[in-house]
C-alpha cells in the first residue's frame, strides 16, 4: 500500500516550523538552528562538496628561459607539476603556447611566481598576469623590482580572475627586463617559475 502525506509545514512539539514549503522552495530549520545531515547530501544524485575546494592546479617552467625583451611572453616550457609530494585537485588547466585555459567558469585565485638569476650588470625584473580574450590582452597585475648584479630575485603576483567563458577568458604570464645576462629560472624537478590556479566558487 502506498501512502501520500500532503503538508506545507512540519513543526516540532513546541510549535516551531522545522520544514516549510512555499512557492516551490523548501526551507529546513530557522535562523539560528543547526541542521545535521546524516549521510550524503546530493544534487541530482551527485554528492555535494559543501565548503570545500574542488579544483587546484599547479604548473611550472621546466627549463631556464632567457629574457629576450623588456616584456617577455612565457610561451614555452610549461609543465604540470609531477614531483613526489606535490598534488593537484579536480580538473586540470590546459595550456598551449603559454595560454592557460580554465576547465570551467568560476572565480579563480591565480598566483604567479617568477625567479630571476642575474649574471650581467644591475637591472630589474618584471612579472605580469594578463587576461587574453581572442587577440586582446589586458594587464591584471604587474610588479617590477630592482636587481643587483650576480644576485637572484623572486617576484610573486596574484589576482582573483573571473572566468565567464572558458573559450575567451584565458590568462598568460610575462616576465622580462631587457638586461643582458638575466635568466628566468626553470626546473623539471622543483617549482622555480610557476603558476597556481585555485577555483574558489561560481562566477
C-alpha positions in Angstrom: 0.0 0.0 0.0 1.3 3.5 -0.9 0.6 6.4 1.4 1.0 10.1 0.5 1.3 12.8 3.1 0.5 16.3 1.8 1.5 19.2 4.0 3.1 22.6 3.6 4.6 22.8 7.1 6.1 20.4 9.6 6.5 21.6 13.2 8.3 20.3 16.3 6.4 19.6 19.6 7.0 23.2 20.6 5.2 24.5 17.5 8.3 25.7 15.7 8.4 25.2 11.9 11.2 22.8 11.1 10.3 22.1 7.4 8.3 24.6 5.3 7.4 24.7 1.6 6.4 27.9 -0.1 6.4 28.7 -3.9 8.4 25.5 -4.7 11.1 26.5 -2.1 11.7 24.1 0.8 13.2 25.7 4.0 14.7 23.4 6.7 15.0 24.9 10.1 15.0 28.5 11.1 17.6 31.3 11.6 20.0 30.2 14.4 19.1 26.5 14.1 21.7 23.8 13.5 20.8 21.3 10.8 22.6 17.9 11.0 22.8 15.8 7.8 23.4 12.1 8.5 24.5 10.5 5.3 25.3 12.3 2.0 23.6 15.4 0.7 23.1 15.1 -3.1 22.3 17.3 -6.0 20.5 15.2 -8.7 22.3 12.1 -7.5 25.8 13.6 -7.2 27.3 14.2 -3.8 27.8 17.9 -2.9 31.2 19.1 -1.7 30.0 21.8 0.7 32.5 24.3 2.0 35.4 22.7 0.2 37.5 23.5 -2.9 37.0 21.3 -5.9 39.9 22.4 -8.2 43.5 23.4 -7.6 46.3 23.1 -10.2 50.0 24.0 -10.4 52.3 24.5 -13.4 56.0 25.5 -13.8 58.6 26.2 -16.4 60.7 23.1 -16.9 63.9 24.9 -18.1 65.6 28.3 -18.0 64.3 31.0 -20.3 66.5 33.9 -21.3 64.8 37.3 -21.1 64.9 38.5 -24.6 63.0 41.7 -24.1 61.7 44.1 -21.5 58.4 42.3 -21.9 58.9 38.5 -22.5 56.0 36.2 -23.2 56.5 33.0 -21.3 55.0 30.9 -24.1 57.2 27.7 -24.0 58.4 25.1 -21.5 55.4 24.8 -19.2 54.6 21.5 -17.5 52.1 20.4 -14.9 53.9 19.6 -11.6 54.6 16.0 -11.0 57.2 15.9 -8.3 56.6 13.5 -5.4 54.8 15.3 -2.6 53.1 17.9 -4.9 49.5 17.4 -5.8 46.6 18.7 -7.7 42.8 18.6 -7.2 40.0 18.2 -9.7 40.0 19.1 -13.4 43.3 20.3 -14.8 44.1 23.6 -16.6 45.1 23.2 -20.2 48.0 25.1 -21.7 49.0 25.8 -25.3 51.9 28.2 -26.2 51.7 29.7 -22.7 47.9 30.4 -22.9 46.1 28.8 -19.9 42.5 27.7 -20.3 40.3 27.1 -17.4 38.3 23.8 -17.1 35.1 25.6 -16.1 33.7 29.0 -15.4 34.1 30.5 -12.0 36.2 32.8 -9.7 39.8 31.7 -9.5 42.8 32.7 -7.5 45.7 32.9 -9.9 49.2 33.2 -8.5 52.4 33.6 -10.5 56.0 33.5 -9.2 59.0 34.2 -11.3 62.6 33.5 -10.3 65.4 35.6 -11.9 69.1 34.8 -12.0 71.4 37.8 -12.9 74.9 37.3 -14.3 75.3 40.6 -16.1 75.0 44.2 -14.8 72.5 45.6 -12.5 68.9 45.6 -13.8 65.3 44.9 -12.9 62.9 42.0 -13.0 59.2 42.2 -14.0 56.1 40.0 -13.6 52.7 40.2 -15.3 49.4 38.3 -15.3 47.4 39.2 -18.3 43.8 38.4 -19.5 43.8 37.1 -23.1 40.5 37.4 -24.9 41.0 36.5 -28.6 43.8 38.9 -29.6 43.2 41.4 -26.8 45.5 41.4 -23.8 44.6 43.2 -20.6 47.1 43.5 -17.7 45.5 42.3 -14.5 48.5 42.7 -12.2 52.2 43.7 -12.7 55.3 44.1 -10.5 58.8 45.4 -11.1 61.8 45.4 -8.8 65.5 46.3 -9.0 68.1 43.6 -9.2 71.7 43.7 -8.3 74.4 42.0 -10.4 75.1 38.3 -9.7 72.1 38.0 -7.3 68.9 36.1 -7.6 65.4 37.6 -7.2 61.9 36.2 -7.0 58.7 38.1 -7.7 55.2 36.9 -6.8 51.9 38.4 -8.0 48.3 37.2 -7.7 44.8 38.1 -8.7 41.2 37.0 -8.5 40.1 36.1 -12.0 36.5 35.9 -13.2 36.3 33.2 -15.9 32.9 33.8 -17.5 33.7 32.0 -20.8 36.2 29.1 -20.9 37.0 29.9 -24.6 37.5 33.6 -24.3 38.7 34.1 -20.7 42.3 32.8 -20.6 45.4 34.0 -18.9 49.1 34.4 -19.9 52.2 35.2 -17.9 55.0 37.6 -18.8 58.4 38.4 -17.4 61.4 40.3 -18.8 63.9 43.1 -18.2 65.9 43.6 -21.4 69.1 43.3 -19.3 71.9 41.1 -20.8 72.7 38.0 -18.8 69.4 37.7 -17.0 67.7 34.3 -16.9 64.2 33.3 -15.9 64.9 30.1 -13.9 63.0 26.9 -14.6 63.3 23.3 -13.5 61.6 20.0 -14.1 62.1 18.8 -10.6 61.1 21.8 -8.5 59.0 24.9 -8.9 61.0 28.0 -9.6 59.0 29.9 -12.0 55.4 28.6 -11.5 51.7 29.4 -11.6 49.0 28.2 -9.3 45.2 28.1 -10.0 42.5 27.6 -7.4 38.8 27.7 -8.1 37.1 29.5 -5.3 33.4 29.4 -6.4 30.9 30.2 -9.1 31.1 33.3 -11.2 
